[in-house]
Amino acid sequence: MALLGRKDNPEARMSLGEHFREFRRRLLICAIAIVIGGFWGWSIYDSTIVPWFEAPLAYVRSEHHYANAGVLNYSANGVSEAFGIKLKIALWFGVLVASPIWLWQIWAFLAPGLTRKEKRTGVLFLAVAVPLFALGCWAANLGLPNAVDFLLGATPDTPGSANLTDAQKYVSFVTKFILVFGLAFLLPVFLVGLNMVRVLPGQVMLKGWRVAVMLIAVFCAVMCPAPDAWSMLALMIPMIMLYFIAAGISVLLDKRREKERPAWLDVPDDQTSAV
């Protein structure tokens, strides 16, 4: 158990070995939650998940009247590939549905280093993390058909042309597309978390906004699976907005900590304090 409130350890001090054991325990909890979610994804694979994965391809066929556009080949690299794809999608689904658990475990691992007030503030802010992750996944879901349409739109519109898509590569594209958007929307949670453990002051975020915007642009260019500019901008603009929101919250937290700072800590060494 985390050393958050033991009577014999009110300050929640932990040795290096205890930190590693705590990290291992919380990692195990995250893995179990993802596996349980994976079993759920496995059970609804044929009825729900596969139709959702194939919906963007159906959209392309209906928009451009390509009879064979985006027909998935589930055995392009061997007879065992269909099983591997199903396992991959099930675990990916487990990561999505277990997001409240692994987000909480990340927070709980950091919580022993915070004060009681910071923990209360952090718990309230963490309640935003799950909706933000879901919002990012939802935004990716809205943009996915257009991204697939753009990529498959280069298929020659001739009677002898077809687009027999490798299911493994298509699944990798879709899962990465959804996860990248979901994790990108968690940016303010991690930034404020770093601020609360006194690693990243709010003023540093504001002063370094140009570097942050450049890094966000590089991240979007590298991580966004779709090469079109619209998909990149759809990821980049919300990340920049969330960055400034996180910077503003961090500045407010820094100011509150300054007000609560004891006056005697700011007395020069050559002067007598009131303590």
Backbone as a ProteinNet text record, in pm:
[ID]
protein_1_A
[PRIMARY]
MALLGRKDNPEARMSLGEHFREFRRRLLICAIAIVIGGFWGWSIYDSTIVPWFEAPLAYVRSEHHYANAGVLNYSANGVSEAFGIKLKIALWFGVLVASPIWLWQIWAFLAPGLTRKEKRTGVLFLAVAVPLFALGCWAANLGLPNAVDFLLGATPDTPGSANLTDAQKYVSFVTKFILVFGLAFLLPVFLVGLNMVRVLPGQVMLKGWRVAVMLIAVFCAVMCPAPDAWSMLALMIPMIMLYFIAAGISVLLDKRREKERPAWLDVPDDQTSAV
[TERTIARY]
83.5	0	87.3	37.1	112	114.9	225.1	240.9	180	47	-21.7	-73.6	-102.9	-165.9	-135.8	-20.8	10.6	41.8	-4.3	19.3	168.6	238.4	380.4	466.4	402.1	476	391.1	361.9	268.9	318.3	450.4	503.3	517.3	477.3	479.5	617.2	718.6	855.3	876.7	944.8	967.4	1113.1	1171.4	1307.2	1304.7	1423.7	1431.4	1372.5	1402.1	1346	1195.1	1139.9	994.6	932.6	1002.4	953.1	945.4	1048.1	1048.3	938.4	920.9	814.8	676.7	661.1	534.1	507.1	611.3	597.5	558.9	624.2	592.9	449.8	403.5	267.1	164.5	186.5	89.8	95.9	213	223.7	147.2	152.7	79.4	-71.5	-117.5	-260.6	-305	-221.7	-255.4	-262.9	-167.1	-165.4	-288.6	-327.2	-445.6	-571.2	-582.2	-699.2	-706.6	-590.6	-588.4	-625.2	-576.2	-608.6	-758.4	-816.1	-960.5	-1039.1	-997.1	-1061.1	-1039.9	-922.1	-895.5	-989.8	-1024.4	-1121.3	-1256.7	-1294.1	-1418.6	-1411.2	-1299.6	-1283.3	-1284.5	-1225.7	-1225.1	-1368	-1451.4	-1588.4	-1677	-1647.2	-1730.7	-1657.4	-1552.6	-1468.1	-1548.5	-1617.5	-1688.9	-1814.1	-1883.4	-2013.2	-2003.8	-1901.5	-1895.4	-1766.8	-1651.5	-1524.4	-1489.5	-1499.8	-1464.1	-1552.7	-1685.8	-1767.2	-1724.7	-1684.2	-1638.4	-1507.2	-1415.4	-1288.3	-1310.4	-1406.1	-1428.1	-1519.3	-1578.4	-1670.5	-1603.4	-1478	-1415.7	-1397	-1369.4	-1354.7	-1488.6	-1594.4	-1728	-1763.3	-1718	-1742.4	-1674.1	-1551.2	-1477.5	-1547	-1592.9	-1660.5	-1790.1	-1862.1	-1989.1	-1968.5	-1861	-1835.5	-1782.7	-1693.7	-1626.9	-1672.2	-1760.1	-1813.2	-1702.9	-1600	-1496.6	-1546.2	-1569.5	-1624.3	-1527.1	-1396.2	-1296.4	-1204.4	-1241.7	-1154.3	-1149.1	-1028.4	-1010.6	-1060.7	-1061.6	-1097.3	-982.4	-1010.9	-905.4	-864.7	-733.3	-676	-621.1	-687.9	-649.9	-543.8	-498.3	-396.5	-286	-252.2	-150.6	-13.6	14.2	145.9	141.2	33.6	26.5	-109	-137.3	-268.1	-287.7	-178.2	-190.1	-213.7	-210	-218.1	-354.9	-462.3	-596.4	-607.6	-546.9	-547.7	-467.4	-351.5	-268.6	-337.6	-409.7	-483.7	-593.6	-664	-770.9	-714.9	-600.7	-538.2	-492	-434.9	-386.4	-501.1	-610.9	-725.6	-788.2	-794.3	-853.4	-773.2	-639.9	-556.6	-566.2	-573.2	-591.4	-723.5	-828.4	-956.4	-944.2	-864.7	-842	-774.3	-679.1	-612.9	-712.4	-803.4	-902.3	-997.5	-1056.8	-1158.7	-1097	-966.9	-900.6	-833.7	-857	-791	-817.5	-939.1	-955.6	-863.9	-837.3	-754.3	-608	-553.6	-410.8	-379.8	-475.9	-453.8	-449.4	-538.2	-537	-408.4	-358.3	-235.8	-116	-113.3	-5.6	-11.7	-133.6	-148.7	-112.6	-160	-135.1	13	88.2	233.2	302.1	248.9	307.7	257.3	140	72.6	151.7	230	301.3	394.5	439.4	530	460.2	327.7	252.6	195.3	162.4	98.5	-49.2	-116.4	-257	-342.5	-318.4	-397.2	-371.8	-245.2	-212.9	-278.5	-289	-355.2	-502.9	-567.8	-708.8	-726.6	-638.9	-646	-617.9	-520.6	-484.4	-594	-663.3	-772.5	-883.5	-912.3	-1014.2	-970.1	-841.8	-793.8	-785	-752	-744.2	-879.7	-986.8	-1121	-1143.3	-1060	-1070.1	-993.8	-899	-811.1	-888	-977.9	-1053.3	-1141.1	-1219.2	-1295.1	-1206	-1087.6	-996.8	-947.8	-912.3	-868.4	-980.5	-1101.3	-1215.8	-1244.9	-1226.9	-1250.1	-1150.1	-1024.4	-923.5	-955.1	-996.7	-1034.2	-1155.7	-1251.2	-1370.6	-1335	-1244.7	-1201.6	-1131.6	-1049.4	-982.9	-1084.3	-1187.4	-1291.6	-1364.1	-1383	-1448.7	-1360.4	-1229.5	-1139.6	-1091.3	-1113.1	-1062	-1117.8	-1249.7	-1299.5	-1237.1	-1218.9	-1159.1	-1012.6	-941.2	-801.3	-791	-875.9	-874.6	-917.1	-1014.1	-1060.8	-947.3	-869.8	-758.6	-652.7	-622.1	-515.2	-556.8	-678.4	-724.6	-773	-786.2	-831.2	-732.5	-607.5	-508	-521.4	-613.8	-635.3	-686.5	-623.4	-668.6	-814.1	-890.3	-1032.6	-1048.8	-998.8	-1007	-1066.4	-1127.9	-1192	-1095.3	-968.3	-873.2	-802.1	-836.7	-767.2	-847	-776.2	-838.8	-744.8	-796.9	-715.6	-734.7	-652.9	-658.8	-565.3	-621	-542.7	-497.5	-371.5	-317.7	-385.2	-459.7	-535.8	-443.9	-326	-232.3	-189.3	-155.3	-111.6	-228.7	-345	-462.1	-497.6	-492.8	-522.2	-418.7	-291.5	-187	-212.7	-254.6	-284.2	-397.9	-508.8	-626.1	-598.1	-537.8	-511.9	-416.5	-313.9	-219.6	-288.9	-372.6	-444.1	-529.3	-603.1	-691.3	-610.4	-509.1	-431	-351.5	-294.3	-215.6	-303	-423.3	-513.5	-553.8	-586	-625.8	-515.2	-392.6	-279.9	-242.5	-256.9	-224.4	-315.5	-440.4	-533.6	-506.2	-417.3	-377.6	-262.2	-216.3	-102.9	-118	-232.8	-242.3	-235.5	-283.8	-278.8	-134.2	-50.4	89.4	166.8	135.2	205.6	173.3	45.8	7.3	61.9	66.9	126.1	272.1	347.4	487.4	499.4	405.2	406.8	379.7	289.4	253.2	364.3	451.1	566.7	687.9	662.3	763.2	878.3	845.6	945.1	935.9	813.8	793.2	708.1	770.1	692.4	608.8	499.5	410.6	475.9	558.7	625.5	721.3	782.7	871.4	792	670	584.4	548	512.9	472.9	590.2	706.6	823.1	871.2	851.9	899.6	792.5	689.9	578.2	620.9	719.6	763.5	827.2	912	975	869	770.7	664.8	583.8	549.8	472.7	552.6	682.9	766.8	771.7	787.3	792.3	658.5	548.6	416.8	401.8	449.5	441	522.5	642.9	726.2	658.2	601.1	531.7	416.7	337.5	222.9	267.8	377.4	425.7	476.7	539.5	597.8	492.6	405.8	314.6	183.3	140.8	12	23.6	-52.3	-36.9	-73.4	-171.3	-212.6	-118.3	-67.5	29.4	-32.9	-164.2	-225.4	-217.2	-214.6	-197.6	-317.3	-436.6	-556.3	-555.3	-512	-503.7	-400.3	-288.9	-185.9	-237	-306.4	-361	-470.8	-550.2	-656.1	-598.4	-476.2	-409.7	-330.5	-269.8	-179.2	-253.8	-363	-433.5	-488.7	-558.2	-603.7	-488.4	-375.9	-262.2	-205	-197.6	-146.9	-242.4	-372.4	-470.5	-461.1	-449.3	-439.1	-309.4	-203.3	-76	-91.8	-155.4	-171.7	-269.5	-369.3	-458.5	-380.8	-295.5	-213.8	-116.7	-58.9	31.8	-40.7	-164	-241.1	-275	-315.6	-346.2	-220.6	-106.3	18.7	60.5	39.3	72.1	-13.8	-141.4	-230.6	-187.7	-147.6	-100.5	27.9	117.6	242.5	216.1	121	88.6	27.5	-55.4	-114.8	-8.9	87.2	194.2	280.6	300.3	378.9	308.8	175.7	101.7	108.1	113	115.8	256.8	356.8	495.6	523	580.4	610.3	705.1	676.6	756.8	900.7	922.8	1058.2	1154.5	1100	1187.2	1255.2	1195.7	1251.8	1343.2	1367.3	1456.4	1600.6	1683.2	1824.4	1897	2006.5	2079.6	2141.7	2171.2	2237.1	2136.7	2006.8	1906.1	1833.8	1774.4	1701.3	1555.6	1505.6	1366.3	1277	1145.4	1049.9	1028	1078.8	1059.3	1146.7
-119.6	0	125.1	229.9	354.9	413.9	476.6	535.4	673.9	680.4	809	857.6	768.5	815.8	731	667.5	586.7	674.3	628.2	705.6	708.5	598.7	595.2	659.7	710.7	776	888	991.8	1096.4	1173.7	1179.2	1255.1	1169	1041.9	950.4	939.6	925.6	910.9	765.9	748.6	615.8	603.3	485.6	459	428.7	421.2	393	255.5	158.2	24.8	24.3	101.5	110.1	175.9	275	338.3	237.3	156.2	56.4	-47.6	-91.4	-188.8	-127.6	0.8	69.2	83.1	116.1	127.9	-6.5	-113.7	-246.9	-286.9	-255	-291.4	-217.4	-90.5	-12.4	-51.1	-86.1	-134	-264.4	-349.9	-476.4	-452.4	-355.6	-322.7	-273.5	-187.1	-137.9	-252.9	-345.4	-457.8	-545.9	-573.7	-656.4	-588.2	-456.9	-383.4	-387.7	-373	-376	-514.8	-618.7	-755.3	-782.5	-738.1	-756.8	-683.1	-559.1	-486.7	-556.2	-621.9	-696.4	-813.8	-882.2	-991.1	-939.2	-821.4	-760	-729.9	-670.2	-641.3	-766.1	-875.2	-1001.8	-1053	-1034.5	-1088.1	-1010.2	-881.6	-801.5	-769.8	-843.8	-817.1	-822.2	-934.6	-951.3	-865	-848	-780.8	-629	-574.7	-429.2	-366.1	-421	-353.5	-358.8	-476.3	-487.9	-399.9	-397.5	-304.7	-159.2	-122.6	15.7	40.6	-56.3	-41	-28.1	-100.8	-101.7	11.2	85.9	194.2	300.6	345.8	444.6	392.5	262.4	205.5	204.5	172.4	177	319.3	417.7	558.3	594.8	548.2	576.7	512	388.7	320	390.1	439.9	506.8	644.9	713.4	848.1	845.1	750.4	749.5	634.7	549.7	438.3	343	327.5	228.6	93.5	2.7	-126.3	-204.4	-189.4	-268.6	-184.1	-61.6	25.8	-20.4	-45.3	-75.8	-211.7	-310.1	-445.8	-502	-542	-583.6	-728.5	-750.1	-884.1	-925.9	-1018.5	-1059	-1169.4	-1215.1	-1320.8	-1289.6	-1162	-1121.1	-1178.6	-1200.3	-1247.7	-1383.1	-1458.6	-1590.8	-1617.7	-1746.5	-1784.2	-1742.4	-1718.7	-1680	-1530.6	-1453.6	-1308.8	-1263.6	-1331.6	-1292.9	-1302	-1407.2	-1420.5	-1308.1	-1275.7	-1168.3	-1033.3	-1008.9	-883	-874.8	-984.8	-985.8	-961.2	-1023.4	-1003.4	-859.1	-802.1	-663.6	-566.4	-584.8	-495.3	-511.2	-635.1	-657.5	-585.9	-594.3	-526.4	-374.5	-327.4	-183.3	-135.9	-214.2	-180.8	-182.1	-277	-281.9	-156.3	-102.8	22.5	136.7	141.7	249.9	242.2	125.4	115.2	116.4	81.3	81.7	215	315.4	444.8	507.5	497.6	554.6	489.7	359.9	288.9	325.5	320.2	349.2	497.4	585.2	726.7	748.8	680.6	692.9	636.2	526.3	466	558.1	627.1	725.3	834.8	884.6	989.9	940.8	822.5	768.9	745.7	716.2	697.2	829.4	939.8	1071.6	1134.2	1093.5	1160.5	1164.1	1061.7	1069.6	1188.2	1246.6	1359.7	1494.2	1495.6	1620.4	1647.7	1774.4	1811.5	1773.1	1782	1742.9	1829.7	1961.2	2049.2	2019.7	1992.1	1961	1830.3	1735.9	1609.8	1633.1	1719.5	1747.4	1815.5	1913.6	1981.8	1885.3	1798.9	1703.1	1603.3	1557.8	1463	1528.6	1655	1725.5	1741.9	1773.7	1793.2	1660.1	1552.6	1421.4	1378.1	1425.6	1391.6	1443.5	1538.7	1591	1501.9	1422.2	1344.5	1243.6	1170.9	1068.3	1131.7	1237.5	1302.3	1357.7	1410.2	1461.5	1349.2	1237.3	1123.1	1075.7	1067.5	1026.6	1129.2	1257.8	1362.7	1351.3	1322.3	1305.3	1187.2	1075.6	958.2	987.9	1062.4	1098.5	1189.6	1286.9	1376.2	1297	1198.6	1115	1033.7	987.1	909.1	992.4	1121.3	1209.2	1232.6	1244.8	1274.2	1152.7	1032.5	910.9	886.4	898.2	874	967.4	1094.4	1188	1153.5	1108	1069.5	948.8	848.6	729.9	767.3	856	901.3	970	1052.6	1122.5	1024.4	926.2	832	738.6	687.3	595.9	669.7	803	880.9	878.9	836.5	828.9	702.1	613.7	491.7	527.7	477.4	510.1	469.4	558.3	532.9	468.1	345.1	270.3	132.4	70.1	-60.8	-168.7	-159.7	-262.6	-235.2	-127.4	-90.2	-134.1	-174.9	-213.2	-175.5	-174.6	-141.2	-250	-354.3	-464.1	-430.2	-379.2	-324.5	-434.8	-427.6	-519.2	-487	-581.8	-557.2	-522	-584.8	-556.5	-410.3	-358.7	-219.7	-124.1	-160.4	-74.5	-66.8	-180.1	-181.7	-98.5	-109.8	-29.1	119.4	154.5	294.6	346.4	272.1	318.2	323.9	218.9	217.6	329.5	351.9	460.6	595.7	611.3	737.3	772.6	675.5	699.8	725.9	643	657.1	786.8	826.4	950	1069.7	1075.1	1185.3	1180.9	1061.5	1051.1	1093.7	1046.8	1083.1	1230.2	1284	1424.9	1516	1476.6	1557.1	1547.6	1457.7	1448.8	1542.3	1619.6	1709.2	1798.7	1866.5	1953.9	1878.7	1754.2	1675.8	1652.4	1610.7	1582.7	1710.8	1820.4	1946.4	1998.7	1997	2042.3	1946.6	1818.4	1723.2	1753.9	1787.5	1825.6	1953.7	2044.2	2167.3	2138.6	2047.6	2019	1948.6	1875.4	1816.5	1908.6	2035.1	2141.5	2115.2	2052.2	2028.8	2134	2180.2	2272.6	2391.2	2505	2624.1	2678.8	2743.9	2799.2	2907.5	2992.3	3098.5	3042.1	2929.8	2865.5	2818.6	2767.2	2726.3	2845.1	2957.2	3074.2	3133.4	3140.8	3197.2	3107.6	2978.1	2885.9	2842.2	2926.1	2884	2863.2	2940.8	2922.8	2785.8	2748.2	2616.1	2506.9	2527.8	2429.3	2411.2	2521.4	2512.7	2438.4	2466	2396.8	2246.3	2211.5	2070.2	2001.7	2072	2016.1	1992.3	2087.6	2071.4	1950.9	1934.3	1819	1689.2	1690.2	1571.6	1533.4	1632.4	1604.8	1554.8	1611.7	1569.5	1426.1	1388.1	1253.6	1149.9	1183.8	1085.5	1072.5	1176.9	1168.2	1068.6	960.5	858.4	907.1	996.6	1046.5	1157.4	1152.1	1252.7	1384.3	1393.2	1517.1	1625.8	1751.3	1865.4	1883.9	1848	1869.4	1783.8	1659.2	1572.1	1624	1673.4	1729	1851.9	1940.3	2060.5	2024.9	1922.5	1880.3	1832.1	1781.6	1739.6	1853.4	1936.3	2040.6	2154.2	2201.1	2317	2288.7	2176	2148.3	2132.7	2074.6	2057.7	2192.5	2286.7	2419.9	2489.4	2478.2	2538.6	2475.7	2344.2	2275.4	2310.2	2334.8	2375.3	2507.4	2606.1	2736	2727.5	2641.6	2621.3	2564.4	2465.8	2406.6	2508.7	2593.8	2697.2	2795.1	2834.1	2925.7	2864.9	2737.7	2670.5	2660	2631.3	2619.2	2752.1	2860.7	2993	3021.2	2989.1	3009.8	2923.8	2799.6	2712.3	2765.6	2818.3	2875.5	2996.3	3081.1	3199.1	3158.5	3056.4	3010.9	2953.4	2881.8	2827.4	2939	3047.8	3161.1	3227.7	3239.8	3300.9	3215	3085.2	2995	2970.6	3024.8	3006	3085.3	3025.1	3097.3	3214.3	3327.8	3448.3	3431.2	3348	3336.3	3266.5	3196.7	3131.1	3231.4	3352	3453.7	3551.6	3531.5	3620.8	3589.7	3691.1	3666.5	3598	3529.3	3453.4	3542.7	3669.2	3757.7	3835.2	3803	3869.9	3767.8	3820.1	3734.3	3725	3603.4	3585.7	3595.4	3597.4	3611.7	3479	3370.3	3239.6	3226.4
0	0	0	-61.6	-62.7	76.1	106.8	238.8	238.9	232.1	222.1	355.9	446.3	568.1	689.2	693.5	809.2	929.3	1045.7	1167	1202.8	1171.3	1204	1096.5	992	884.3	825.4	905.4	860.9	740.3	718.5	606	480.1	489.6	374.9	313.1	398.1	348.1	304.4	191.2	136.9	95.4	119	73.6	-76	-137.8	-280.7	-312	-225.9	-246.1	-237.2	-142.8	-130.4	-253	-309.9	-432.2	-546.4	-560.9	-668.1	-646.7	-521	-493.5	-517.6	-481.2	-504.7	-654.4	-729.6	-875.3	-936.7	-891.6	-944	-911.7	-790.7	-751.3	-836.4	-856.4	-934.9	-1082	-1132.1	-1269.6	-1286.9	-1186.2	-1190.7	-1191.7	-1112	-1110.2	-1248.4	-1310.4	-1444.4	-1544.8	-1536.4	-1630.1	-1612.7	-1487.2	-1462.4	-1516.8	-1495	-1544.4	-1696.6	-1762.2	-1908.8	-1960.5	-1893.2	-1935.5	-1919.6	-1808.8	-1789.2	-1898.5	-1927.1	-2036.5	-2170.1	-2184.8	-2307.6	-2325.1	-2214.8	-2223.4	-2271.6	-2223.1	-2268.8	-2418.4	-2461.2	-2603.4	-2688.6	-2636.4	-2708.7	-2729.5	-2627.3	-2633.9	-2730.5	-2753.6	-2843.5	-2973.8	-3000.8	-3117.8	-3247.9	-3271.4	-3398.4	-3407.8	-3295.6	-3300.2	-3299.8	-3234.7	-3216.1	-3269	-3231.3	-3259.4	-3408.1	-3470.3	-3611.7	-3699.8	-3680.2	-3761	-3743.8	-3620.5	-3599.6	-3674	-3672.1	-3742.9	-3893.7	-3945.7	-4089.9	-4137.1	-4043.9	-4081.6	-4169.1	-4139.4	-4228.6	-4370.6	-4385	-4519.1	-4591.6	-4518.5	-4578.7	-4620.8	-4541.3	-4575	-4706.2	-4723.6	-4847.2	-4966.1	-4949.4	-5059.8	-5099.2	-4998.3	-5028.6	-5089.4	-5048.1	-5099.8	-5242.8	-5271.8	-5401.9	-5491.7	-5437.5	-5514.5	-5561.3	-5474.8	-5503.7	-5453.5	-5541.8	-5501	-5413.4	-5440.7	-5368.1	-5280.3	-5254.2	-5175	-5030.3	-4982.2	-4841.2	-4798.8	-4887	-4846.6	-4763	-4639.7	-4547.3	-4572.4	-4572.6	-4586.5	-4450.5	-4383.8	-4249.1	-4245.8	-4360.9	-4362.6	-4462.6	-4472.6	-4569.5	-4535.4	-4408.3	-4365.7	-4295.5	-4317.2	-4257.5	-4195.3	-4171.9	-4120.3	-3974.6	-3902.1	-3760.7	-3742.3	-3851.4	-3839	-3789.1	-3829.6	-3785.2	-3633.1	-3575.6	-3429.9	-3364.7	-3420.6	-3366.3	-3372	-3480.4	-3493.3	-3387.7	-3367.2	-3267.3	-3127.6	-3096.3	-2966	-2948.5	-3052.2	-3046.5	-3023.7	-3096.5	-3082.2	-2944.4	-2893.7	-2761.5	-2653.2	-2659.5	-2560.3	-2576	-2699	-2723	-2661.1	-2678.1	-2616	-2464.4	-2411.6	-2267	-2215.3	-2291.6	-2251.9	-2245.9	-2341.3	-2344	-2225.1	-2203.1	-2098	-1958.3	-1947.8	-1817	-1787.5	-1871.1	-1851.9	-1714.6	-1657.1	-1522.1	-1418.9	-1435.5	-1337.4	-1354.1	-1478.1	-1490.5	-1471.9	-1501.2	-1470	-1318.6	-1246	-1100.2	-1041.6	-1095.7	-1044.1	-1065.7	-1178.5	-1201.3	-1096.1	-1071.6	-972.2	-832	-796.4	-662.3	-638.6	-743.4	-727.7	-696.5	-751.5	-725.9	-596.9	-550.8	-439.1	-309.2	-272.2	-143.5	-131.2	-242.9	-236.2	-225.5	-214.1	-212.7	-74.2	-51.8	73.7	69.3	185.9	191.2	99.2	96.5	10.8	-136.7	-171	-309.2	-353	-259.7	-292.9	-324	-243	-268.8	-404.1	-432.9	-561.4	-675.3	-654.2	-757.1	-785.9	-683.8	-704.4	-787	-756.7	-834.3	-979.6	-996.4	-1132.4	-1206.9	-1133.3	-1196.7	-1249.7	-1185.2	-1234.1	-1375.6	-1418.2	-1554.7	-1652.5	-1601.1	-1688.5	-1772.4	-1708.7	-1782	-1889.7	-1859.4	-1967.2	-2078.3	-2042.9	-2145.8	-2236.2	-2177.1	-2256.6	-2348.4	-2293.4	-2374.4	-2484.1	-2452.3	-2552	-2666.5	-2632.7	-2736.5	-2827.1	-2767	-2846.8	-2934.2	-2879.5	-2955.9	-3073	-3050	-3157.8	-3268.2	-3227.8	-3327.3	-3405.8	-3337	-3404.4	-3509.8	-3480.1	-3577.6	-3700	-3677.6	-3788.7	-3864.5	-3809.1	-3871.9	-4012.1	-4033.8	-4171.1	-4274.7	-4238.3	-4333.1	-4360.8	-4255.6	-4274.4	-4367	-4345	-4430.9	-4572.9	-4582.5	-4714.3	-4789.6	-4719	-4783.6	-4832.9	-4750.5	-4785	-4898.1	-4890.9	-4995.9	-5120.1	-5108.5	-5223.8	-5338.9	-5309.8	-5416.1	-5498.9	-5462	-5539.9	-5679	-5784.3	-5920.8	-5942.9	-6000	-6025.4	-6162.8	-6172.4	-6297.6	-6270.3	-6368.7	-6346.5	-6298	-6336.6	-6297.4	-6166.9	-6097.6	-5974.2	-5852.3	-5749.1	-5622.3	-5509.5	-5389.4	-5273.4	-5169	-5176.5	-5081.5	-4966.2	-4859.1	-4748.2	-4653.6	-4613.6	-4512.5	-4379.2	-4324.1	-4201.3	-4085.3	-4079.2	-3970.1	-3970.8	-4088.6	-4098.1	-4075	-4121.6	-4100.4	-3952	-3882.4	-3738.6	-3662.9	-3700.4	-3635.3	-3656.2	-3777.3	-3807.4	-3720.8	-3712.8	-3638.7	-3488.7	-3433.9	-3289.3	-3249.2	-3329.2	-3300.1	-3312.1	-3412.9	-3434.7	-3312.8	-3260.7	-3146.7	-3019.8	-2993.8	-2870.1	-2866.8	-2980	-2983.5	-2948.9	-3004.1	-2972.6	-2825.1	-2774.1	-2634	-2539.3	-2563	-2476.5	-2492	-2612.9	-2633.8	-2552.1	-2536.1	-2458.5	-2308.7	-2267.3	-2126.7	-2093.6	-2191.2	-2170	-2047.6	-2027.3	-1909.4	-1777.7	-1775.5	-1651.9	-1610.2	-1705.6	-1673.1	-1642.2	-1711.6	-1684.4	-1545.1	-1510.2	-1376.5	-1270.4	-1301.5	-1209.2	-1182.8	-1288.4	-1270.8	-1190.2	-1209.2	-1130.7	-983.4	-955.4	-816.7	-740.8	-813	-746.3	-754.9	-794.6	-795.1	-892.6	-1004.9	-1108.8	-1218.8	-1248.9	-1360	-1315.3	-1280.2	-1240.3	-1355.7	-1319.1	-1420	-1504.6	-1441.7	-1516.8	-1620.9	-1590.2	-1688.1	-1808.8	-1784.8	-1896.4	-1984.7	-1920.5	-1998.2	-2075.6	-2011.8	-2080.2	-2193.9	-2178.6	-2281.7	-2378.6	-2400.3	-2484.3	-2629.9	-2677	-2816.1	-2836.2	-2740.9	-2748.8	-2737.4	-2648	-2629.6	-2757.9	-2824	-2947.9	-3055.2	-3061.1	-3159.8	-3130	-3001	-2963.6	-2991.3	-2965.8	-2995.4	-3145.5	-3226.3	-3371.8	-3418	-3361.1	-3397.2	-3354	-3232.5	-3182.6	-3275	-3315.1	-3401.8	-3538.8	-3590.9	-3722.3	-3719.2	-3606.6	-3596.8	-3559.1	-3462.7	-3404.7	-3478.9	-3548.1	-3617.7	-3732.9	-3730.5	-3833.4	-3973.4	-3983	-4114.1	-4159.1	-4281.5	-4326.8	-4371.6	-4375.9	-4424.8	-4318.5	-4365.1	-4275.6	-4183.6	-4229.8	-4148.2	-4023.6	-4035.4	-3917.8	-3818.5	-3871.9	-3785	-3711.3	-3782.4	-3718.6	-3618.5	-3649.6	-3557.2	-3425.2	-3426.6	-3304.6	-3241.3	-3323.8	-3274.8	-3205.6	-3263.3	-3207.5	-3068	-3044.3	-2907.9	-2808.4	-2852.7	-2761.7	-2718.6	-2811.3	-2776.9	-2679.1	-2704.6	-2613.3	-2474.1	-2469.2	-2340.1	-2269.3	-2344.8	-2283.1	-2208.5	-2272.7	-2207	-2089.6	-2099.5	-1984.9	-1867.2	-1894	-1787.9	-1729.6	-1814.3	-1765.7	-1674.3	-1712.6	-1628.1	-1493.2	-1493	-1366.2	-1280.3	-1342.8	-1267.7	-1205.5	-1277.7	-1221.5	-1098.8	-1106.1	-990.8	-871.8	-897.8	-789.4	-728	-812.2	-760.9	-671.2	-711.7	-631.6	-497.3	-499.1	-373.7	-280.5	-336.3	-252.4	-194.2	-272.2	-221.6	-104.8	-111.5	-1	124.3	106.8	221.4	273.1	206.3	247.7	375.5	478.5	602.9	578.5	643.2	621.2	667	771.5	825.1	728.2	625.5	528.4	435.7	422.6	333.7	405.1	533.5	608.4	572.7	540.1	509.4	625	591.9	691	799	764.9	861.7	946.9	936	1016.3	1104.5	1212.8	1305.9	1263.6	1254.6	1216.7	1339.1	1314.6	1424.8	1497.6	1442.6	1504.9	1629.7
[MASK]
+++++++++++++++++++++++++++++++++++++++++++++++++++++++++++++++++++++++++++++++++++++++++++++++++++++++++++++++++++++++++++++++++++++++++++++++++++++++++++++++++++++++++++++++++++++++++++++++++++++++++++++++++++++++++++++++++++++++++++++++++++++++++++++++++++++++++++++++++++

